[in-house]
Amino acid sequence: ATTKDVANALARMGTAARATGVDLEQAAALAAVAVRITKRTGSEIGTAFRTIFTYLYRPETVAKLNSIGVAVADMTGKVRPALDILFDISKQIETLKGTTKGIEVISSVSGVRRYNELLAVLENMDQVILAQVKAYTAANSAVKEHEIFVESLQVHYKRFQATLQSVALTNDTGLSRSLKGLLGILRSSISLFSGLSPIV
């Protein structure tokens, strides 16, 4: 799947994904695997999962899932994240697919038009999990690089500050003013980048 396909999928299903407890990395993993396996466009996959996330919590769907032992809510009554529910369905996919019961359950979650997309993902949930791990690893790496960059700015700021203090002792007013201006820019940069989230 291309980056464009994943981005298009996320644009279509992002709001529904967040509403059902699916984070960005999980949604991207679902999209990437679904696009690769089904050969559908990112927009088509995004639309499919927007439908799936919406249908998953309907009373009739909840009843169908309960009939195969898949809970939509936990013991406290709190609704479970969509990906956890799909993972539980996937563990039974070999016995469900091709049977009347399986078709009823899966189509209840996906709708008739999105059946094939959901089935493809359920049959390849191991790939979704792997893609999710890779996405989290990439995100953590970006965060670490961001932290290193900010630390580097802070080191340069301290060195520059020490240089300014040395210049001040020489009574070179013009140079001191210039260095103070640069010091202010560096300090603003540290403040800016410290408050930004890294771009993944």
Disulfide bonds with the S-S distance in Angstrom:
none
